[in-house]
Amino acid sequence: MERVELDAKELGFTHFIDTTIIVATHIAQAVIFGVIAFAAGTGWWPALAMVVAIGIVIGLLLHRHANFWALQVSQDLILAITGVFLVLVT
């Protein structure tokens, strides 16, 4: 099998699309989290569950790489730690 070399343009465009998908996913999750947790009034934990589910589905459907999963896990952990803090404070 012949190896095809990608030129700088194609590789740059691929990285641009990957970054766009990651950023768009996290912006959408932030908006959905805010709507579910605050506007709909369902609370922090159902909103966190929805954000985790959305991240897993998008990651699996689009075959995302490790950088997506690292950002997703860190975002979910930050939201979970914040939720625990809010429970302890209030």
Stockholm file with secondary structure:
# STOCKHOLM 1.0

chainA/1-90         MERVELDAKELGFTHFIDTTIIVATHIAQAVIFGVIAFAAGTGWWPALAMVVAIGIVIGLLLHRHANFWALQVSQDLILAITGVFLVLVT
#=GR chainA/1-90 SS CCCCCCCHHHHHHHHHHHHHHHHHHHHHHHHHHHIIIIISCCCHHHHHHHHHHHHHHHHHHTTCCHHHHHHHHHHHHHHHHHHHHHHHHC
#=GC SS_cons        CCCCCCCHHHHHHHHHHHHHHHHHHHHHHHHHHHIIIIISCCCHHHHHHHHHHHHHHHHHHTTCCHHHHHHHHHHHHHHHHHHHHHHHHC
//
